[in-house]
Amino acid sequence: MTTPRGTRSAPGDTASATYHGERTRREVMEQDLMRLGLWLTEHPEAAKKNLKPIRRQVPLEPGVYYNRGTGMVERLYSPQRPSLGGRFFRISSDPAAQVDELRRRVMEGR
């Protein structure tokens, strides 16, 4: 099915070809991280209370971080320099941590 603009659309299921092609469902894991970032954006006091803030402009070590400026939860697998003015909170030092563990740490603390 095509739209008047010539783009293709599916009438029912809108999951991408990547979602269907991946055996690991990596796209689903990223969706869970986006939901966690949205929850943190709606509850900013949880980040201050339960997470470790990164206050210096030193390279971020591998791990999982919440970027308060963009509202995203990101997995970093190699050291990276933070953007200027970015407000980062470390959720976990393990970049491959399960989303359930990250959610528990964000909502309950250590």
All heavy atoms as an XYZ file, in Angstrom:
883
protein
N       0.846     -1.166      0.000
C       0.000      0.000      0.000
C       0.896      1.236      0.000
O       1.883      1.306      0.707
C      -0.886     -0.060      1.255
C      -1.629      1.194      1.547
S      -2.454      1.071      3.131
C      -4.097      1.193      2.579
N       0.566      2.231     -0.780
C       1.348      3.472     -0.817
C       0.457      4.645     -0.468
O      -0.745      4.630     -0.696
C       1.974      3.712     -2.205
O       0.933      3.763     -3.165
C       2.947      2.614     -2.565
N       1.072      5.665      0.085
C       0.357      6.883      0.436
C       0.385      7.828     -0.755
O       1.119      7.596     -1.714
C       1.016      7.569      1.654
O       2.323      7.952      1.286
C       1.040      6.640      2.849
N      -0.382      8.921     -0.709
C      -0.355      9.876     -1.819
C       1.030     10.462     -2.080
O       1.334     10.872     -3.193
C      -1.334     10.968     -1.386
C      -2.243     10.314     -0.416
C      -1.430      9.250      0.256
N       1.890     10.481     -1.066
C       3.242     11.014     -1.245
C       4.184      9.980     -1.838
O       5.331     10.263     -2.106
C       3.794     11.492      0.095
C       3.001     12.661      0.645
C       3.503     13.098      1.977
N       4.910     13.468      1.886
C       5.677     13.695      2.928
N       5.204     13.570      4.138
N       6.931     14.036      2.780
N       3.699      8.746     -2.016
C       4.525      7.712     -2.615
C       5.284      6.855     -1.622
O       6.060      5.999     -2.004
N       5.075      7.077     -0.320
C       5.752      6.255      0.672
C       4.921      5.017      0.956
O       3.699      5.034      0.860
C       5.975      7.038      1.979
O       4.714      7.510      2.451
C       6.900      8.218      1.756
N       5.611      3.953      1.317
C       4.920      2.701      1.590
C       4.456      2.670      3.031
O       5.137      3.148      3.924
C       5.847      1.533      1.320
C       6.190      1.422     -0.140
C       7.172      0.341     -0.385
N       6.740     -0.900      0.241
C       7.400     -2.042      0.158
N       8.518     -2.091     -0.507
N       6.963     -3.120      0.748
N       3.314      2.084      3.274
C       2.823      1.922      4.635
C       2.116      0.587      4.752
O       1.531      0.099      3.795
C       1.878      3.052      5.033
O       0.712      2.994      4.249
N       2.198      0.005      5.926
C       1.508     -1.253      6.184
C       0.217     -0.951      6.913
O       0.194     -0.113      7.815
C       2.395     -2.161      7.015
N      -0.855     -1.602      6.561
C      -2.124     -1.287      7.200
C      -2.186     -1.674      8.671
O      -2.770     -0.978      9.468
C      -3.141     -2.083      6.393
C      -2.369     -3.135      5.696
C      -0.984     -2.603      5.529
N      -1.538     -2.754      9.080
C      -1.657     -3.192     10.469
C      -0.375     -3.047     11.246
O      -0.169     -2.111     11.998
N       0.516     -3.978     11.049
C       1.759     -4.025     11.801
C       2.741     -3.002     11.250
O       3.046     -2.995     10.073
C       2.338     -5.427     11.698
C       3.556     -5.603     12.585
O       3.850     -4.716     13.394
O       4.186     -6.646     12.460
N       3.252     -2.127     12.124
C       4.192     -1.100     11.672
C       5.615     -1.361     12.143
O       6.445     -0.480     12.087
C       3.748      0.288     12.158
O       3.681      0.255     13.577
C       2.426      0.672     11.560
N       5.911     -2.586     12.639
C       7.279     -2.890     13.059
C       8.200     -2.858     11.840
O       7.809     -3.226     10.742
C       7.329     -4.259     13.725
N       9.412     -2.419     12.051
C      10.339     -2.247     10.932
C      10.899     -3.589     10.465
O      10.811     -4.605     11.155
C      11.480     -1.337     11.350
O      12.283     -1.990     12.311
N      11.519     -3.562      9.296
C      12.164     -4.759      8.767
C      13.331     -5.158      9.659
O      13.634     -6.349      9.796
C      12.638     -4.502      7.344
N      13.976     -4.190     10.307
C      15.058     -4.493     11.236
C      14.532     -5.307     12.407
O      15.152     -6.275     12.828
C      15.706     -3.194     11.758
O      16.146     -2.434     10.658
C      16.853     -3.494     12.694
N      13.369     -4.936     12.902
C      12.770     -5.656     14.023
C      12.516     -7.112     13.640
O      12.813     -8.025     14.396
C      11.466     -4.979     14.434
C      10.738     -5.691     15.541
C      11.093     -5.488     16.865
C       9.701     -6.577     15.272
C      10.439     -6.138     17.883
C       9.043     -7.230     16.292
C       9.412     -7.011     17.586
O       8.774     -7.664     18.595
N      11.984     -7.337     12.455
C      11.694     -8.696     12.024
C      12.959     -9.459     11.654
O      13.007    -10.677     11.795
C      10.728     -8.683     10.834
C       9.353     -8.235     11.214
N       8.551     -8.947     12.065
C       8.652     -7.135     10.872
C       7.399     -8.321     12.232
N       7.445     -7.207     11.514
N      13.984     -8.786     11.181
C      15.209     -9.433     10.754
C      16.159     -9.783     11.884
O      16.962    -10.700     11.770
N      16.093     -9.091     12.989
C      16.996     -9.317     14.115
C      16.479    -10.446     14.994
O      15.332    -10.440     15.409
C      17.113     -8.052     14.976
C      17.887     -6.952     14.339
C      19.376     -7.175     14.452
O      19.827     -7.872     15.367
O      20.082     -6.631     13.600
N      17.326    -11.377     15.306
C      16.938    -12.446     16.231
C      17.019    -11.977     17.671
O      16.344    -12.491     18.538
C      17.841    -13.654     16.039
C      17.611    -14.336     14.740
C      18.413    -15.605     14.667
N      18.279    -16.149     13.338
C      19.204    -16.831     12.720
N      20.341    -17.065     13.317
N      19.005    -17.288     11.515
N      17.865    -10.994     17.944
C      18.075    -10.549     19.318
C      17.060     -9.518     19.764
O      17.019     -9.160     20.922
C      19.475     -9.934     19.471
O      19.574     -8.808     18.597
C      20.555    -10.940     19.153
N      16.253     -9.000     18.860
C      15.254     -7.974     19.175
C      15.907     -6.745     19.784
O      15.450     -6.172     20.763
C      14.167     -8.511     20.101
C      13.435     -9.707     19.544
C      12.608     -9.307     18.352
N      11.773    -10.418     17.929
C      11.672    -10.836     16.700
N      12.360    -10.252     15.755
N      10.889    -11.823     16.386
N      17.056     -6.352     19.226
C      17.809     -5.203     19.717
C      16.960     -3.944     19.702
O      17.068     -3.088     20.568
C      19.054     -5.035     18.851
C      20.142     -4.297     19.499
C      21.430     -4.404     18.738
N      21.232     -4.263     17.317
C      22.059     -4.747     16.404
N      23.126     -5.401     16.772
N      21.827     -4.572     15.132
N      16.089     -3.810     18.718
C      15.231     -2.632     18.621
C      14.286     -2.548     19.816
O      13.999     -1.471     20.326
C      14.436     -2.695     17.321
C      13.722     -1.421     16.978
C      13.144     -1.471     15.581
O      13.905     -1.457     14.612
O      11.912     -1.512     15.498
N      13.821     -3.684     20.307
C      12.940     -3.704     21.474
C      13.701     -3.241     22.708
O      13.180     -2.487     23.524
C      12.355     -5.116     21.689
C      11.572     -5.189     22.984
C      11.471     -5.497     20.520
N      14.966     -3.662     22.857
C      15.755     -3.232     24.009
C      15.926     -1.728     24.001
O      15.857     -1.077     25.044
C      17.108     -3.927     24.007
C      17.016     -5.406     24.268
S      18.583     -6.271     24.477
C      19.619     -5.598     23.247
N      16.162     -1.148     22.846
C      16.321      0.293     22.766
C      15.015      1.008     23.093
O      15.014      2.081     23.678
C      16.836      0.700     21.388
C      18.207      0.154     21.066
C      19.260      0.557     22.078
O      19.273      1.718     22.523
O      20.082     -0.301     22.434
N      13.887      0.423     22.716
C      12.587      1.006     23.053
C      12.411      1.059     24.564
O      11.909      2.031     25.111
C      11.460      0.192     22.406
C      10.083      0.753     22.671
C       9.864      2.097     22.015
O      10.382      2.365     20.942
N       9.101      2.947     22.651
N      12.863      0.003     25.259
C      12.787     -0.005     26.720
C      13.653      1.095     27.324
O      13.271      1.731     28.307
C      13.213     -1.364     27.270
C      12.182     -2.448     26.996
O      11.012     -2.097     26.734
O      12.554     -3.632     27.041
N      14.827      1.352     26.737
C      15.678      2.437     27.228
C      15.028      3.792     26.981
O      15.140      4.699     27.806
C      17.055      2.388     26.561
C      17.967      1.245     26.972
C      19.278      1.317     26.220
C      18.200      1.238     28.462
N      14.322      3.938     25.867
C      13.633      5.205     25.598
C      12.501      5.420     26.600
O      12.284      6.542     27.066
C      13.096      5.220     24.164
C      14.199      5.386     23.142
S      13.640      5.761     21.488
C      12.950      4.213     20.983
N      11.793      4.355     26.949
C      10.734      4.480     27.965
C      11.316      4.862     29.321
O      10.736      5.664     30.054
C       9.974      3.159     28.083
C       9.057      2.900     26.935
C       8.182      1.692     27.201
N       7.439      1.364     26.024
C       7.537      0.211     25.372
N       8.340     -0.734     25.811
N       6.827     -0.006     24.296
N      12.470      4.288     29.662
C      13.130      4.628     30.919
C      13.565      6.092     30.914
O      13.404      6.799     31.910
C      14.325      3.697     31.142
C      15.064      3.827     32.455
C      14.128      3.588     33.629
C      16.229      2.856     32.485
N      14.093      6.563     29.790
C      14.461      7.974     29.672
C      13.268      8.895     29.797
O      13.336      9.956     30.427
N      12.132      8.490     29.228
C      10.906      9.283     29.340
C      10.451      9.342     30.791
O      10.065     10.404     31.286
C       9.814      8.689     28.458
C       8.466      9.385     28.492
C       8.588     10.814     27.962
C       7.443      8.613     27.685
N      10.527      8.224     31.502
C      10.126      8.211     32.911
C      11.030      9.137     33.717
O      10.556      9.878     34.572
C      10.186      6.786     33.466
C       9.622      6.697     34.838
C       8.317      6.509     35.190
C      10.338      6.835     36.077
N       8.189      6.506     36.556
C       9.417      6.701     37.123
C      11.677      7.049     36.379
C       9.791      6.781     38.455
C      12.036      7.135     37.713
C      11.102      7.000     38.733
N      12.344      9.100     33.448
C      13.270      9.974     34.163
C      13.007     11.448     33.852
O      13.164     12.301     34.722
C      14.713      9.620     33.813
C      15.303      8.461     34.599
C      16.570      7.965     33.943
C      15.556      8.878     36.024
N      12.606     11.744     32.627
C      12.277     13.118     32.268
C      11.057     13.597     33.044
O      10.993     14.742     33.477
C      12.019     13.227     30.753
O      13.193     12.783     30.073
C      11.710     14.648     30.335
N      10.082     12.706     33.234
C       8.871     13.058     33.971
C       9.097     13.100     35.480
O       8.329     13.715     36.199
C       7.762     12.061     33.644
C       7.303     12.140     32.204
C       6.369     11.007     31.820
O       6.201     10.045     32.611
O       5.810     11.083     30.725
N      10.141     12.424     35.987
C      10.447     12.377     37.424
C      11.903     12.803     37.650
O      12.751     11.974     37.991
C      10.224     10.961     37.965
C       8.834     10.466     37.798
N       8.416      9.815     36.674
C       7.759     10.563     38.613
C       7.141      9.502     36.795
N       6.714      9.954     37.967
N      12.232     14.082     37.455
C      13.632     14.517     37.565
C      14.218     14.340     38.963
O      15.432     14.219     39.109
C      13.585     15.991     37.160
C      12.175     16.405     37.368
C      11.341     15.183     37.156
N      13.386     14.303     39.995
C      13.901     14.133     41.352
C      14.516     12.744     41.546
O      15.410     12.566     42.363
C      12.800     14.383     42.384
C      11.704     13.332     42.439
C      10.658     13.432     41.336
O      10.635     14.423     40.589
O       9.850     12.502     41.227
N      14.061     11.752     40.779
C      14.607     10.396     40.893
C      16.056     10.359     40.431
O      16.878      9.647     41.015
C      13.768      9.413     40.090
N      16.397     11.102     39.395
C      17.784     11.128     38.914
C      18.698     11.733     39.968
O      19.785     11.218     40.224
C      17.874     11.910     37.604
N      18.270     12.816     40.587
C      19.097     13.464     41.607
C      19.254     12.578     42.839
O      20.302     12.545     43.459
C      18.477     14.791     42.020
C      18.539     15.850     40.950
C      17.892     17.128     41.441
C      17.876     18.179     40.368
N      17.172     19.391     40.790
N      18.190     11.864     43.194
C      18.196     11.080     44.418
C      18.879      9.721     44.259
O      19.608      9.297     45.150
C      16.751     10.872     44.883
C      16.618     10.164     46.216
C      15.186     10.142     46.674
C      14.511      8.927     46.093
N      13.167      8.696     46.590
N      18.678      9.052     43.133
C      19.102      7.663     42.996
C      20.317      7.426     42.107
O      20.835      6.321     42.093
C      17.950      6.816     42.450
C      16.763      6.801     43.382
O      16.904      6.980     44.578
N      15.589      6.594     42.840
N      20.760      8.423     41.354
C      21.846      8.205     40.402
C      23.057      9.068     40.737
O      22.931     10.119     41.356
C      21.371      8.509     38.980
C      20.165      7.707     38.496
C      19.766      8.170     37.111
C      20.457      6.228     38.508
N      24.224      8.618     40.269
C      25.458      9.345     40.519
C      25.665     10.380     39.412
O      25.801     10.030     38.245
C      26.625      8.369     40.530
C      27.960      9.029     40.736
C      29.075      8.033     40.625
C      30.394      8.770     40.710
N      31.502      7.904     40.387
N      25.706     11.686     39.750
C      25.937     12.702     38.720
C      27.401     12.727     38.282
O      28.305     12.469     39.059
C      25.550     14.008     39.409
C      25.759     13.746     40.856
C      25.494     12.283     41.072
N      27.617     13.042     37.015
C      28.956     13.220     36.470
C      29.158     14.732     36.367
O      28.508     15.397     35.579
C      29.092     12.562     35.085
C      28.684     11.093     35.145
C      30.489     12.748     34.535
C      29.509     10.241     36.072
N      30.052     15.279     37.178
C      30.180     16.728     37.291
C      31.387     17.294     36.560
O      31.501     18.477     36.383
C      30.255     17.126     38.756
C      29.021     16.712     39.520
C      29.051     17.279     40.917
N      27.963     16.756     41.708
C      26.742     17.248     41.733
N      26.441     18.262     40.974
N      25.807     16.712     42.484
N      32.318     16.470     36.157
C      33.534     16.978     35.518
C      33.500     16.704     34.028
O      32.787     15.832     33.559
C      34.765     16.311     36.128
C      34.937     16.638     37.599
C      36.054     15.826     38.152
N      35.535     14.445     38.219
C      36.259     13.387     38.482
N      37.529     13.502     38.684
N      35.728     12.188     38.535
N      34.305     17.432     33.303
C      34.416     17.234     31.861
C      35.535     16.231     31.576
O      36.493     16.525     30.890
C      34.697     18.560     31.157
C      33.504     19.482     31.119
C      32.356     18.884     30.331
O      31.450     18.311     30.899
N      32.391     19.022     29.040
N      35.424     15.039     32.130
C      36.371     13.964     31.868
C      35.669     12.950     30.966
O      34.439     12.896     30.926
C      36.846     13.293     33.177
C      37.584     14.283     34.049
C      35.682     12.699     33.933
N      36.427     12.157     30.241
C      35.774     11.156     29.385
C      34.888     10.219     30.201
O      35.260      9.785     31.292
C      36.942     10.399     28.759
C      38.087     11.354     28.812
C      37.871     12.161     30.055
N      33.718      9.930     29.665
C      32.798      9.007     30.313
C      33.294      7.589     30.085
O      33.612      7.203     28.969
C      31.391      9.159     29.737
C      30.729     10.522     29.914
C      29.408     10.552     29.163
C      30.522     10.835     31.372
N      33.368      6.818     31.149
C      33.786      5.419     31.057
C      32.632      4.588     30.485
O      31.484      5.018     30.505
C      34.166      4.910     32.452
C      35.362      5.606     33.039
C      36.620      5.387     32.216
O      36.835      4.266     31.730
O      37.389      6.354     32.049
N      32.929      3.393     29.983
C      31.843      2.547     29.479
C      30.795      2.280     30.561
O      31.124      2.121     31.733
C      32.557      1.253     29.089
C      33.946      1.683     28.770
C      34.236      2.805     29.733
N      29.546      2.282     30.160
C      28.446      2.065     31.088
C      27.147      2.570     30.496
O      27.046      2.832     29.293
N      26.154      2.724     31.360
C      24.845      3.226     30.949
C      24.638      4.564     31.641
O      24.807      4.674     32.859
C      23.718      2.241     31.331
C      22.374      2.764     30.876
C      23.980      0.865     30.727
N      24.284      5.588     30.858
C      24.156      6.947     31.366
C      22.807      7.532     30.976
O      22.255      7.217     29.923
C      25.248      7.851     30.789
C      26.626      7.498     31.259
C      27.396      6.569     30.571
C      27.162      8.087     32.386
C      28.660      6.233     30.993
C      28.436      7.771     32.818
C      29.179      6.840     32.123
O      30.432      6.520     32.553
N      22.306      8.414     31.839
C      21.117      9.206     31.534
C      21.599     10.611     31.217
O      22.273     11.237     32.030
C      20.154      9.210     32.718
C      19.052     10.229     32.611
C      18.140     10.185     31.561
C      18.916     11.243     33.554
C      17.119     11.116     31.458
C      17.902     12.173     33.464
C      17.012     12.109     32.410
O      16.005     13.043     32.306
N      21.270     11.111     30.037
C      21.611     12.465     29.626
C      20.377     13.328     29.892
O      19.391     13.248     29.173
C      21.997     12.490     28.146
C      22.425     13.861     27.687
O      22.205     14.858     28.358
N      23.034     13.902     26.524
N      20.450     14.131     30.920
C      19.293     14.942     31.314
C      18.973     16.021     30.279
O      17.835     16.426     30.141
C      19.565     15.574     32.667
C      18.367     16.208     33.285
C      18.653     16.521     34.728
N      17.630     17.376     35.257
C      17.710     17.957     36.413
N      18.764     17.785     37.167
N      16.737     18.714     36.841
N      19.966     16.458     29.531
C      19.743     17.476     28.508
C      18.867     16.976     27.373
O      18.014     17.692     26.869
N      19.071     15.731     26.954
C      18.276     15.161     25.858
C      17.168     14.254     26.347
O      16.266     13.923     25.581
C      19.171     14.353     24.901
O      19.758     13.263     25.616
C      20.243     15.220     24.280
N      17.241     13.804     27.607
C      16.233     12.894     28.137
C      16.421     11.461     27.672
O      15.492     10.668     27.716
N      17.632     11.117     27.240
C      17.879      9.780     26.712
C      18.768      8.968     27.638
O      19.648      9.509     28.311
C      18.541      9.870     25.338
C      17.654     10.479     24.292
S      18.446     10.561     22.680
C      18.652      8.841     22.329
N      18.526      7.661     27.651
C      19.394      6.721     28.340
C      20.265      6.077     27.269
O      19.749      5.569     26.273
C      18.575      5.658     29.098
C      19.487      4.626     29.718
C      17.719      6.321     30.162
N      21.573      6.128     27.452
C      22.503      5.677     26.425
C      23.465      4.639     26.973
O      23.914      4.741     28.110
C      23.307      6.876     25.899
C      22.450      7.980     25.363
C      23.225      9.255     25.114
O      24.457      9.252     25.281
O      22.584     10.250     24.760
N      23.787      3.658     26.139
C      24.815      2.668     26.462
C      26.109      3.106     25.774
O      26.117      3.320     24.572
C      24.425      1.295     25.948
C      23.206      0.708     26.628
C      22.928     -0.677     26.067
N      21.652     -1.185     26.529
C      21.498     -1.926     27.617
N      22.552     -2.240     28.343
N      20.313     -2.343     27.981
N      27.171      3.235     26.546
C      28.479      3.585     25.985
C      29.403      2.387     26.148
O      29.590      1.895     27.261
C      29.079      4.800     26.704
C      28.275      6.097     26.657
C      29.016      7.189     27.408
C      28.014      6.512     25.234
N      29.972      1.930     25.038
C      30.848      0.764     25.068
C      32.323      1.139     25.037
O      33.172      0.284     25.229
C      30.509     -0.169     23.905
C      29.144     -0.796     24.059
C      28.033     -0.251     23.435
C      28.961     -1.911     24.863
C      26.782     -0.822     23.588
C      27.717     -2.486     25.023
C      26.634     -1.941     24.381
O      25.398     -2.500     24.542
N      32.636      2.389     24.785
C      34.017      2.862     24.803
C      34.022      4.255     25.425
O      33.006      4.948     25.418
C      34.592      2.897     23.390
O      33.858      3.791     22.588
N      35.147      4.694     25.987
C      35.199      6.028     26.595
C      34.852      7.120     25.581
O      35.274      7.072     24.435
C      36.649      6.155     27.064
C      37.124      4.758     27.203
C      36.409      3.977     26.160
N      34.059      8.081     26.016
C      33.654      9.199     25.157
C      33.681     10.483     25.964
O      33.418     10.480     27.153
C      32.247      8.988     24.609
C      32.126      7.823     23.679
C      30.725      7.704     23.117
O      29.904      8.608     23.256
N      30.446      6.594     22.482
N      33.951     11.578     25.283
C      33.920     12.883     25.940
C      32.488     13.391     25.963
O      31.794     13.338     24.942
C      34.820     13.863     25.221
C      36.290     13.446     25.283
C      37.213     14.584     25.001
N      37.274     15.584     26.043
C      37.962     15.463     27.178
N      38.602     14.363     27.434
N      37.999     16.446     28.041
N      32.024     13.892     27.097
C      30.651     14.421     27.154
C      30.554     15.759     26.425
O      31.537     16.489     26.291
C      30.399     14.591     28.650
C      31.747     14.737     29.246
C      32.691     13.946     28.381
N      29.372     16.065     25.960
C      29.155     17.346     25.294
C      29.189     18.466     26.331
O      28.897     18.257     27.513
C      27.811     17.341     24.580
O      26.781     17.106     25.512
N      29.546     19.663     25.893
C      29.573     20.802     26.807
C      28.167     21.115     27.271
O      27.228     21.151     26.479
C      30.167     22.023     26.112
C      31.658     21.944     25.825
C      32.083     23.156     25.025
C      32.443     21.858     27.109
N      28.016     21.315     28.536
C      26.713     21.629     29.083
C      25.832     20.423     29.311
O      24.714     20.554     29.785
N      26.312     19.244     28.970
C      25.518     18.029     29.181
C      25.462     17.678     30.654
O      26.435     17.856     31.388
N      24.336     17.212     31.084
C      24.170     16.789     32.474
C      23.961     15.283     32.457
O      22.894     14.795     32.103
C      22.997     17.503     33.110
C      23.252     19.000     33.245
C      22.005     19.731     33.594
N      21.098     19.627     32.441
C      20.109     20.449     32.196
N      19.858     21.408     33.016
N      19.349     20.299     31.139
N      25.004     14.549     32.829
C      24.973     13.098     32.771
C      24.883     12.504     34.168
O      25.461     13.018     35.114
C      26.232     12.560     32.083
C      26.263     12.829     30.609
C      26.806     13.997     30.116
C      25.738     11.917     29.722
C      26.842     14.248     28.763
C      25.756     12.157     28.365
C      26.308     13.327     27.876
N      24.137     11.402     34.259
C      24.032     10.626     35.482
C      24.380      9.186     35.134
O      23.837      8.630     34.179
C      22.616     10.679     36.057
C      22.220     12.027     36.568
C      21.694     12.974     35.718
C      22.366     12.341     37.904
C      21.311     14.219     36.182
C      21.994     13.590     38.383
C      21.463     14.535     37.520
N      25.267      8.563     35.909
C      25.630      7.173     35.663
C      24.559      6.270     36.285
O      24.241      6.399     37.464
C      26.977      6.827     36.265
C      27.390      5.383     35.990
C      28.582      4.975     36.807
N      29.708      5.847     36.610
C      30.746      5.575     35.821
N      30.786      4.451     35.171
N      31.729      6.430     35.714
N      24.025      5.379     35.473
C      23.059      4.398     35.969
C      23.784      3.114     36.329
O      23.536      2.525     37.373
C      21.959      4.125     34.922
C      21.179      5.406     34.637
C      21.027      3.031     35.409
C      20.149      5.269     33.537
N      24.684      2.668     35.455
C      25.398      1.421     35.682
C      26.770      1.509     35.014
O      26.932      2.173     33.992
C      24.610      0.247     35.097
O      25.348     -0.943     35.155
N      27.743      0.803     35.573
C      29.059      0.756     34.947
C      29.157     -0.387     33.946
O      30.156     -0.518     33.256
C      30.146      0.625     36.014
O      29.926     -0.558     36.755
N      28.120     -1.206     33.843
C      28.076     -2.317     32.891
C      27.231     -1.917     31.690
O      26.023     -1.774     31.813
C      27.487     -3.548     33.568
C      27.369     -4.736     32.628
O      28.052     -4.738     31.578
O      26.601     -5.657     32.947
N      27.842     -1.724     30.506
C      27.057     -1.298     29.347
C      26.070     -2.353     28.851
O      25.129     -2.038     28.139
C      28.095     -0.983     28.278
C      29.338     -1.631     28.712
C      29.257     -1.822     30.189
N      26.254     -3.607     29.247
C      25.354     -4.671     28.801
C      24.339     -5.048     29.874
O      23.734     -6.118     29.805
C      26.167     -5.894     28.396
N      24.116     -4.189     30.851
C      23.181     -4.491     31.934
C      21.761     -4.641     31.391
O      21.367     -3.972     30.435
C      23.226     -3.385     32.982
N      21.005     -5.539     32.001
C      19.625     -5.774     31.607
C      18.764     -4.551     31.937
O      19.011     -3.849     32.920
C      19.061     -6.997     32.345
C      19.773     -8.279     32.012
C      19.514     -8.692     30.572
O      18.407     -8.541     30.067
N      20.535     -9.201     29.921
N      17.747     -4.320     31.133
C      16.879     -3.154     31.319
C      16.146     -3.234     32.654
O      15.947     -2.217     33.321
C      15.893     -3.020     30.136
C      14.907     -1.908     30.384
C      16.650     -2.776     28.854
N      15.781     -4.437     33.089
C      15.090     -4.571     34.380
C      15.981     -4.122     35.531
O      15.518     -3.472     36.470
C      14.651     -6.022     34.596
C      13.590     -6.453     33.608
O      12.834     -5.564     33.134
O      13.507     -7.659     33.307
N      17.266     -4.465     35.467
C      18.207     -4.030     36.492
C      18.369     -2.509     36.475
O      18.409     -1.866     37.526
C      19.563     -4.691     36.264
C      20.621     -4.256     37.242
C      21.994     -4.800     36.883
O      22.075     -5.821     36.192
O      22.982     -4.162     37.300
N      18.447     -1.925     35.285
C      18.567     -0.467     35.166
C      17.330      0.220     35.723
O      17.424      1.206     36.446
C      18.771     -0.078     33.704
C      20.020     -0.613     33.018
C      20.012     -0.248     31.547
C      21.268     -0.110     33.700
N      16.155     -0.305     35.388
C      14.904      0.283     35.866
C      14.838      0.228     37.394
O      14.447      1.197     38.044
C      13.722     -0.464     35.249
C      12.383      0.176     35.564
C      11.221     -0.528     34.871
N      11.332     -0.402     33.435
C      11.478     -1.428     32.598
N      11.545     -2.656     33.047
N      11.561     -1.223     31.299
N      15.242     -0.905     37.978
C      15.226     -1.036     39.436
C      16.169     -0.029     40.080
O      15.816      0.645     41.039
C      15.634     -2.459     39.839
C      15.649     -2.672     41.349
C      16.238     -4.014     41.711
N      17.547     -4.267     41.134
C      18.688     -3.757     41.592
N      18.682     -2.927     42.616
N      19.848     -4.047     41.031
N      17.364      0.140     39.500
C      18.337      1.070     40.061
C      17.846      2.513     39.959
O      18.054      3.315     40.863
C      19.668      0.911     39.361
C      20.747      1.744     40.010
C      22.091      1.404     39.524
N      22.471      0.086     40.008
C      23.556     -0.547     39.629
N      24.349     -0.012     38.744
N      23.849     -1.723     40.114
N      17.197      2.844     38.849
C      16.702      4.207     38.653
C      15.564      4.522     39.619
O      15.505      5.587     40.208
C      16.242      4.401     37.194
C      15.407      5.648     37.036
C      17.435      4.458     36.267
N      14.659      3.582     39.797
C      13.467      3.842     40.602
C      13.705      3.674     42.094
O      13.095      4.371     42.894
C      12.333      2.943     40.150
C      11.868      3.277     38.751
S      10.492      2.228     38.288
C      10.213      2.806     36.624
N      14.604      2.765     42.489
C      14.789      2.475     43.905
C      16.109      2.941     44.469
O      16.286      2.984     45.675
C      14.663      0.971     44.125
C      13.337      0.395     43.726
C      13.326     -1.110     43.756
O      14.329     -1.704     44.222
O      12.334     -1.696     43.339
N      17.066      3.217     43.625
C      18.398      3.574     44.105
C      19.284      2.349     44.159
O      18.972      1.315     43.592
N      20.380      2.417     44.861
C      21.368      1.314     44.893
C      20.846      0.154     45.652
O      20.637     -0.280     46.517
C      22.680      1.814     45.430
C      23.127      3.040     44.689
C      24.537      2.942     44.206
N      24.838      4.131     43.442
C      24.949      4.164     42.145
N      24.787      3.085     41.440
N      25.243      5.263     41.533
